[in-house]
Amino acid sequence: MIKPINRDQKNLAIKAVPATPADAQVVTDLLDTLAANSERCVGMAANMIGVNKAIIVVQMGPFAVPMQNPKIIAKSSSYETQEGCLALDGERNATRYQNIEVTFQDRNFKPQRQAFSGFIAQIIQHEMDHCAGIII
């Protein structure tokens, strides 16, 4: 179900709690909401739809990929950039890494480990900041 975007900065600043298999509907709602905002959004975290869970979805080409309980286990090549956010007005400075390696559970809660680079890595880092309660 498409959900409204949470723009409450106090709520967005709360650190997410771990996702569980009982959160399957949150994943569906995130995917639906990302699709509904596809012309202006390439990633979304659960707190952006008012759910305090460590779940993100990231648009990777034609596919939106859900990641539950993501953790960056390796990173390299930091750089400075400007980012916007559907939950915030304007753009802000952010430090990101060109290359990251992430562990996460997929939609079926199977453990995954994958390396990402470039813009996809940047999106993942932005959404993971949401899970940590970090507002760019």
Secondary structure, DSSP 4 states (H G I P E B T S, - for coil): ---PPP--HHHHTSPPBPP-GGGHHHHHHHHHHHHHTTTT-SEEEGGGGT--BSEEEEEETTEEEEEEEEEEEEEEEEEEEEEE-TTSSSEEEEEEEEEEEEEEE-TT--EEEEEEEHHHHHHHHHHHHHHTT---
